[in-house]
Amino acid sequence: MQVKKILVPVDFSENSNRIIKYGASVASQFGAEMEAIFVAQTFQDYSEFFEPHMPVIQFEEDLVASARERMKAFLAESLEPAVVCKGVVMAGDIAETIRNYAREQKVDLIVMGTHGYKGLEKVLFGSIAEKLVKNSPCPVLTINPYK
């Protein structure tokens, strides 16, 4: 298996900091390029229930813009200056968006954590990892950030 492109989904939590460093290590071992991706969950899953009003649409746009700035800061804080990592911010269903991006960009390996934030987000990010393991177009390496 040749690994030329690695994708690391992040949620900007402390655990993401550990996972991006692990992804950088794997990328270095393979001589692969690495991209980090953050997906802002949108309200489109609920479109049958209501017609999104302008404030909701504006909220989603502001969320993505804010996430782009956070991505820049996150990569600068988490990685050594010599490590090259493109930051990608998208909006949509998290697992589906990551899966589609990996397919479109011909990603060879996804490196992701089994846990994100604590509480409900931990459960949510864990279920995203499970969905990607089951449906990813490429292998998924899951990392338990607590071990």
C-alpha positions in Angstrom: 0.0 0.0 0.0 1.4 3.4 -1.0 0.3 6.3 1.3 0.8 9.6 -0.4 -2.0 11.6 1.1 -3.3 11.5 4.7 -6.4 13.2 6.0 -6.8 14.0 9.7 -10.3 15.1 10.9 -10.2 17.5 13.8 -12.6 19.2 16.1 -10.1 21.6 17.8 -10.2 19.8 21.1 -7.2 18.8 23.2 -7.6 15.3 21.7 -7.3 16.8 18.2 -4.0 18.2 19.2 -2.7 14.7 20.0 -4.2 13.2 16.9 -2.7 15.8 14.5 0.7 15.2 16.0 0.2 11.4 15.4 -0.9 12.1 11.9 2.2 14.2 11.3 4.3 11.3 12.5 2.6 8.8 10.2 2.9 11.3 7.3 6.6 11.7 8.0 7.1 7.9 8.0 5.4 7.5 4.7 6.7 10.7 3.2 3.1 11.6 2.6 1.3 15.0 2.5 -1.1 15.7 5.2 -4.4 17.7 5.4 -6.5 18.5 8.4 -10.2 18.8 8.0 -12.9 20.4 10.2 -16.5 20.0 9.2 -19.1 22.3 10.7 -22.4 20.5 11.1 -25.1 22.3 9.3 -28.9 22.4 9.8 -29.7 20.9 6.4 -30.6 17.6 8.1 -33.6 19.5 9.6 -34.7 21.1 6.3 -37.9 19.1 6.2 -38.9 20.7 9.6 -38.4 24.3 8.7 -37.3 26.7 6.1 -34.0 28.1 7.2 -34.3 31.8 7.9 -31.6 34.3 7.1 -30.2 34.3 10.7 -29.6 30.5 10.5 -27.9 30.8 7.2 -25.8 33.7 8.4 -24.9 31.7 11.6 -23.6 28.8 9.4 -21.6 31.2 7.3 -20.1 32.8 10.4 -19.3 29.4 11.9 -17.3 28.4 8.8 -15.5 31.7 8.7 -14.6 31.4 12.4 -13.5 27.8 11.9 -11.1 28.8 9.1 -9.4 31.2 11.5 -9.4 28.6 14.3 -7.9 26.0 11.8 -4.9 28.4 11.1 -4.3 28.9 14.8 -4.8 25.2 15.6 -2.2 24.1 13.0 0.3 26.8 14.1 -0.1 25.8 17.8 -0.1 22.0 17.3 2.6 21.3 14.7 6.3 22.1 14.4 6.9 24.9 11.9 8.6 22.5 9.5 5.5 20.3 9.2 3.4 21.2 6.2 -0.3 20.6 6.6 -3.2 22.1 4.6 -6.2 23.1 6.6 -9.6 22.4 5.1 -12.9 23.7 6.6 -16.2 22.6 5.2 -19.9 22.5 6.2 -22.3 19.6 6.0 -22.9 16.2 7.6 -19.6 15.5 9.3 -19.1 11.8 8.4 -20.5 12.2 4.9 -18.5 15.3 4.1 -15.2 13.7 5.3 -16.0 10.6 3.3 -16.8 12.5 0.1 -13.7 14.7 0.5 -11.5 11.7 1.0 -12.9 10.1 -2.2 -12.7 13.3 -4.3 -9.1 14.1 -3.1 -7.9 10.5 -3.4 -6.9 10.3 0.2 -4.9 7.1 1.0 -5.3 7.0 4.7 -7.5 8.8 7.3 -6.0 9.2 10.8 -8.6 10.1 13.4 -9.3 9.9 17.1 -11.9 7.8 18.7 -12.9 10.6 21.0 -13.4 14.3 20.6 -14.6 16.7 23.2 -16.0 15.3 26.5 -19.6 14.6 27.0 -22.1 14.6 24.1 -19.4 15.7 21.6 -17.3 12.7 22.7 -20.2 10.4 21.8 -20.8 12.3 18.5 -17.2 12.2 17.4 -16.9 8.5 18.3 -19.9 7.7 16.1 -18.3 9.7 13.3 -15.2 7.5 13.6 -17.4 4.4 13.5 -19.2 5.7 10.4 -16.0 6.4 8.6 -14.5 3.0 9.5 -17.5 1.3 8.0 -17.9 3.5 4.9 -14.6 5.2 4.0 -13.1 4.9 0.5 -9.7 4.3 2.1 -8.3 2.7 5.3 -9.0 4.5 8.6 -6.5 4.4 11.4 -8.3 5.2 14.7 -6.3 6.5 17.6 -7.4 6.4 21.2 -6.0 9.8 22.4 -6.1 8.6 26.1 -3.5 5.8 25.6 
